[in-house]
Amino acid sequence: MVADICCRRRFVPLLLRSSVLSLLIATAGLALVLVGQSMVRSGEPQIDFSSIANPSHLPAAEATGTIHFAVAAMVSADSTFSSYDELVKYICASAGQKHSFVLRPTYAAVREGLEDGEIEVAMVCTGTYLHSQASGLVRLLAQPEFTAGRTYRSIIIVSANNPARSIEELEGQTIAFTDRESNTGYIVPCVSLAEMGFPPREHFERTVFTRSHDRSILAVTGNIVAAAAVDSLVLESAIRDDPTLADRVRIIWSSKAFGPPPVVISAAVGPELEDKFRRAFLSMHEDHAGRQLLQNLGIERFIAPRHEDYLSAAQILERFQKADGALWP
């Protein structure tokens, strides 16, 4: 398995344990570059793979039998890898393909990989899927159906010790967003705040981007920022892992529910292979091992995509784009 990953420093041991990755790096004659870039002034060191050139022309998946399967890093890279590695293996094996787990530093990088045919299958943010519609090079493949009571919303959280009880009371403070193509972590909150009379560029003293929802939560609990716009599903998952978090953050705003982040496929993939992958996702809940993997992710099953589930998010993106960036950080 080849991993294409931008991750935090504590993920290095896992990467180095991959002999194949080590061979790839040695063969390419490239070194990992430690970057001094911090996450919102936290001084968090990162490993930057952006200096490693991505192949511009990969052989077709049908010819190589290897699928480049990406998972947009809605949470930090180490968490994404540990959470989704087994699912990627399962789906690709079910489709009769070898797999290459791909992580890219931004949602846009995943989208561009899909559009260029460098990535065949991906689990992406709703915003990334909607941004891809302009190219016509990315298609819906499946969508998750979450366990009862789980909805996909944008929420704005503050630390429990922050006296602010409303968006208005956050005036002049710092807010964290995740990624510029994130539906819940950027697009929806920006449009909603502006339409409530609190355009982010004017209302907050400073805005920052963390690149993942769990980092945004960490920035709030660490009092690095006053507030953060995050995915409700990620917060729920974080609270399940650490119940004390429920007492350390407070939700002060929540959007309506949106269609779940979808699974997409590159238009470069032929119909026969596309059908194999669709069947692998849609039948996953019928298998004991598949059900266990789904349960670990809080997913009931995957279902055929319902385009209408993404219309409300598409309308918000349209309003976002019509503002021409005048109101956005």
C-alpha positions as CSV (number, residue, x, y, z in Angstrom):
1,M,0.0,0.0,0.0
2,V,1.3,3.4,-0.9
3,A,0.3,6.3,1.3
4,D,0.2,9.9,0.0
5,I,-0.2,11.7,3.3
6,C,0.2,15.2,4.8
7,C,0.1,14.7,8.5
8,R,1.2,15.8,11.9
9,R,4.5,14.9,13.5
10,R,3.0,12.2,15.8
11,F,2.0,10.3,12.7
12,V,5.6,9.8,11.6
13,P,6.1,6.4,13.3
14,L,3.1,4.9,11.5
15,L,4.3,6.1,8.2
16,L,7.8,4.8,8.8
17,R,6.5,1.4,9.6
18,S,5.3,1.1,6.0
19,S,8.1,-0.6,4.2
20,V,6.5,0.1,0.8
21,L,6.3,3.8,1.6
22,S,9.9,3.8,2.7
23,L,10.9,2.2,-0.5
24,L,8.9,4.7,-2.5
25,I,10.6,7.6,-0.7
26,A,14.0,6.1,-1.2
27,T,13.4,5.4,-4.8
28,A,12.2,8.9,-5.4
29,G,15.2,10.3,-3.7
30,L,13.0,12.6,-1.7
31,A,13.0,13.5,1.9
32,L,10.3,14.4,4.3
33,V,10.4,18.1,5.1
34,L,9.6,19.3,8.6
35,V,7.7,22.5,8.3
36,G,7.7,25.3,10.9
37,Q,4.2,26.3,9.9
38,S,2.0,26.3,13.0
39,M,-1.7,25.5,13.5
40,V,-3.1,28.8,14.6
41,R,0.0,29.9,16.5
42,S,0.2,26.6,18.3
43,G,3.7,25.8,17.1
44,E,2.5,22.4,16.0
45,P,5.1,20.9,13.7
46,Q,3.9,19.2,10.6
47,I,5.3,17.0,7.8
48,D,4.7,18.5,4.4
49,F,4.5,16.3,1.4
50,S,3.6,19.1,-0.9
51,S,7.2,19.2,-2.1
52,I,6.9,15.7,-3.5
53,A,5.7,16.0,-7.0
54,N,2.4,14.2,-7.7
55,P,2.5,12.0,-10.9
56,S,0.7,13.9,-13.7
57,H,-0.2,10.8,-15.6
58,L,-1.0,7.6,-13.7
59,P,-1.9,4.4,-15.6
60,A,-5.6,3.6,-15.7
61,A,-6.8,1.7,-12.7
62,E,-8.3,-1.0,-14.9
63,A,-4.8,-1.7,-16.4
64,T,-2.8,-1.7,-13.1
65,G,-5.4,-3.2,-10.8
66,T,-4.6,-0.5,-8.2
67,I,-7.1,2.0,-7.0
68,H,-6.0,5.3,-5.6
69,F,-8.6,5.8,-2.9
70,A,-8.7,9.1,-1.1
71,V,-10.4,10.2,2.1
72,A,-10.7,14.0,2.5
73,A,-9.0,14.9,5.8
74,M,-12.1,16.2,7.6
75,V,-10.1,15.1,10.7
76,S,-6.3,15.2,11.0
77,A,-4.4,12.8,8.9
78,D,-3.5,10.2,11.6
79,S,-7.1,10.0,12.7
80,T,-8.3,9.7,9.1
81,F,-5.9,7.0,8.3
82,S,-6.6,4.9,11.5
83,S,-10.4,5.3,11.0
84,Y,-10.7,4.6,7.3
85,D,-7.7,2.3,6.4
86,E,-9.7,-0.9,7.0
87,L,-12.7,0.4,5.1
88,V,-10.5,1.3,2.1
89,K,-9.0,-2.2,2.2
90,Y,-12.4,-3.8,2.4
91,I,-14.0,-1.9,-0.4
92,C,-11.1,-2.4,-2.8
93,A,-10.8,-6.1,-2.0
94,S,-14.5,-6.5,-2.6
95,A,-14.1,-4.8,-6.0
96,G,-11.1,-7.1,-6.8
97,Q,-8.6,-4.2,-6.8
98,K,-5.3,-3.4,-5.0
99,H,-5.5,-0.2,-3.0
100,S,-3.4,2.9,-2.5
101,F,-4.7,5.0,0.5
102,V,-4.4,8.7,-0.4
103,L,-4.5,11.6,1.9
104,R,-4.0,15.2,0.6
105,P,-3.4,18.3,2.7
106,T,-6.6,20.1,1.4
107,Y,-10.0,19.3,0.1
108,A,-9.1,21.1,-3.1
109,A,-6.1,18.8,-3.6
110,V,-8.4,15.7,-3.4
111,R,-10.8,17.3,-5.9
112,E,-8.0,18.1,-8.3
113,G,-6.7,14.5,-8.0
114,L,-10.1,13.2,-8.9
115,E,-10.5,15.6,-11.8
116,D,-7.0,14.7,-13.1
117,G,-7.6,11.0,-12.8
118,E,-4.9,10.6,-10.2
119,I,-7.5,9.5,-7.7
120,E,-10.2,7.1,-8.7
121,V,-12.5,6.9,-5.6
122,A,-12.8,9.2,-2.7
123,M,-14.9,10.0,0.4
124,V,-15.2,13.7,0.3
125,C,-16.8,16.7,2.0
126,T,-20.1,17.9,0.5
127,G,-18.4,21.2,-0.4
128,T,-15.7,19.4,-2.4
129,Y,-18.3,17.4,-4.3
130,L,-20.2,20.6,-5.2
131,H,-17.0,22.4,-6.3
132,S,-16.3,19.5,-8.6
133,Q,-19.6,19.9,-10.5
134,A,-18.1,22.7,-12.6
135,S,-15.7,20.3,-14.2
136,G,-18.1,17.4,-14.8
137,L,-15.2,15.0,-14.1
138,V,-16.5,13.7,-10.8
139,R,-19.6,11.6,-10.2
140,L,-21.6,10.5,-7.1
141,L,-21.1,6.8,-6.3
142,A,-22.8,6.3,-2.9
143,Q,-23.6,8.1,0.3
144,P,-23.6,7.0,3.9
145,E,-26.7,6.5,5.9
146,F,-25.8,7.3,9.5
147,T,-27.1,5.5,12.6
148,A,-30.3,6.9,14.1
149,G,-30.1,10.4,15.4
150,R,-26.9,11.3,13.6
151,T,-27.2,14.4,11.3
152,Y,-24.6,16.3,9.4
153,R,-24.7,20.0,10.4
154,S,-22.5,23.0,10.7
155,I,-22.1,24.1,14.3
156,I,-20.1,26.9,16.0
157,I,-18.6,26.0,19.3
158,V,-16.8,28.0,22.0
159,S,-15.0,26.9,25.1
160,A,-17.1,26.3,28.1
161,N,-15.3,29.1,29.9
162,N,-16.0,31.6,27.2
163,P,-18.8,34.0,28.4
164,A,-20.2,34.4,24.9
165,R,-23.7,32.9,24.5
166,S,-24.4,34.1,21.0
167,I,-22.7,35.0,17.7
168,E,-23.2,38.7,18.4
169,E,-21.1,38.4,21.6
170,L,-18.2,36.9,19.7
171,E,-17.6,40.3,18.0
172,G,-13.9,41.2,17.9
173,Q,-12.8,37.6,18.8
174,T,-11.0,34.9,16.8
175,I,-12.8,32.1,14.9
176,A,-11.4,29.0,13.2
177,F,-12.6,27.5,10.0
178,T,-11.4,24.2,8.6
179,D,-10.9,24.4,4.8
180,R,-12.1,26.7,2.0
181,E,-14.0,23.9,0.4
182,S,-15.6,22.6,3.6
183,N,-19.4,22.7,3.6
184,T,-19.8,22.7,7.4
185,G,-16.5,24.1,8.3
186,Y,-16.5,27.2,6.1
187,I,-19.2,27.7,3.4
188,V,-22.3,27.2,5.4
189,P,-21.2,29.2,8.5
190,C,-19.8,32.1,6.4
191,V,-23.1,32.5,4.4
192,S,-25.2,32.0,7.5
193,L,-23.2,34.5,9.6
194,A,-23.4,37.1,6.8
195,E,-27.1,36.6,6.4
196,M,-27.6,37.0,10.1
197,G,-25.8,40.4,9.9
198,F,-22.4,39.2,11.1
199,P,-20.1,38.9,8.0
200,P,-17.0,37.1,9.2
201,R,-14.5,39.5,7.7
202,E,-16.0,42.3,9.7
203,H,-17.4,40.6,12.8
204,F,-14.3,38.8,13.9
205,E,-10.9,40.3,14.7
206,R,-9.1,37.4,13.1
207,T,-10.0,34.2,11.2
208,V,-7.7,31.2,10.8
209,F,-7.8,27.8,8.9
210,T,-6.9,24.6,10.8
211,R,-7.3,22.1,7.9
212,S,-9.4,19.7,9.9
213,H,-12.4,19.7,12.3
214,D,-10.6,18.0,15.2
215,R,-7.9,20.6,15.1
216,S,-10.5,23.3,15.2
217,I,-12.0,21.6,18.3
218,L,-8.5,21.4,19.8
219,A,-8.0,25.1,19.0
220,V,-11.1,26.0,21.0
221,T,-10.4,23.7,24.0
222,G,-6.8,25.0,24.1
223,N,-8.1,28.6,24.1
224,I,-6.1,29.4,20.9
225,V,-9.3,30.7,19.3
226,A,-12.6,31.8,20.8
227,A,-14.8,29.9,18.4
228,A,-14.7,27.4,15.6
229,A,-17.1,26.2,12.9
230,V,-17.1,22.4,12.8
231,D,-18.9,19.4,11.6
232,S,-21.5,18.1,14.2
233,L,-20.6,14.5,13.3
234,V,-16.9,15.1,14.2
235,L,-17.8,16.7,17.5
236,E,-20.1,13.8,18.4
237,S,-17.4,11.3,17.6
238,A,-14.8,13.3,19.6
239,I,-17.2,13.3,22.6
240,R,-17.6,9.5,22.3
241,D,-13.9,9.1,22.4
242,D,-13.5,11.7,25.3
243,P,-16.7,12.2,27.2
244,T,-15.1,15.1,29.2
245,L,-15.2,17.2,26.0
246,A,-18.9,17.6,26.4
247,D,-18.3,19.8,29.5
248,R,-15.4,21.7,27.8
249,V,-17.2,23.1,24.8
250,R,-20.6,24.7,24.1
251,I,-22.5,24.9,20.9
252,I,-23.8,28.5,20.3
253,W,-25.1,28.0,16.7
254,S,-26.3,25.2,14.6
255,S,-27.4,25.0,10.9
256,K,-30.1,22.8,9.5
257,A,-29.1,19.3,8.4
258,F,-27.6,18.6,5.1
259,G,-27.1,15.5,2.9
260,P,-24.2,13.4,4.2
261,P,-20.6,13.7,2.8
262,P,-20.6,11.5,-0.3
263,V,-18.5,8.9,-1.9
264,V,-17.5,10.0,-5.4
265,I,-15.7,8.4,-8.4
266,S,-13.5,10.0,-11.1
267,A,-15.1,10.1,-14.6
268,A,-11.9,8.5,-15.8
269,V,-13.1,5.2,-14.3
270,G,-14.9,2.9,-16.7
271,P,-18.5,1.8,-16.1
272,E,-17.6,-1.8,-15.3
273,L,-15.2,-0.9,-12.5
274,E,-17.5,1.8,-11.3
275,D,-20.3,-0.7,-11.0
276,K,-18.0,-3.0,-9.0
277,F,-17.3,-0.3,-6.5
278,R,-20.9,0.8,-6.2
279,R,-21.9,-2.8,-5.4
280,A,-19.1,-3.1,-2.9
281,F,-20.4,-0.1,-1.0
282,L,-24.1,-0.9,-1.2
283,S,-23.6,-4.5,0.0
284,M,-21.2,-3.8,2.8
285,H,-23.8,-3.9,5.5
286,E,-24.8,-7.4,4.4
287,D,-21.4,-8.9,5.5
288,H,-20.4,-9.4,9.2
289,A,-16.9,-7.8,8.7
290,G,-18.5,-5.0,6.7
291,R,-21.1,-4.3,9.3
292,Q,-18.4,-4.1,12.0
293,L,-16.4,-1.5,10.0
294,L,-19.5,0.5,9.4
295,Q,-20.4,0.4,13.1
296,N,-17.0,1.7,14.0
297,L,-17.7,4.8,11.8
298,G,-21.2,5.4,13.0
299,I,-22.6,4.4,9.6
300,E,-25.7,2.1,9.2
301,R,-25.0,1.4,5.6
302,F,-24.2,3.0,2.2
303,I,-27.0,3.7,-0.1
304,A,-27.4,4.8,-3.8
305,P,-26.8,8.5,-4.0
306,R,-29.8,10.8,-3.9
307,H,-28.9,14.0,-5.8
308,E,-31.7,15.9,-4.1
309,D,-30.0,15.5,-0.8
310,Y,-27.3,18.0,-2.0
311,L,-29.6,20.7,-3.4
312,S,-29.8,22.8,-0.2
313,A,-26.0,22.8,0.1
314,A,-25.7,23.7,-3.6
315,Q,-28.0,26.7,-3.1
316,I,-25.8,27.9,-0.2
317,L,-22.7,27.5,-2.2
318,E,-24.3,29.5,-5.0
319,R,-25.1,32.3,-2.5
320,F,-21.5,32.1,-1.3
321,Q,-20.1,32.4,-4.8
322,K,-22.4,35.3,-5.7
323,A,-21.0,37.3,-2.8
324,D,-17.7,37.2,-4.8
325,G,-15.6,36.9,-1.7
326,A,-16.5,40.3,-0.4
327,L,-17.7,39.0,3.0
328,W,-15.4,36.0,3.4
329,P,-12.1,35.7,5.2
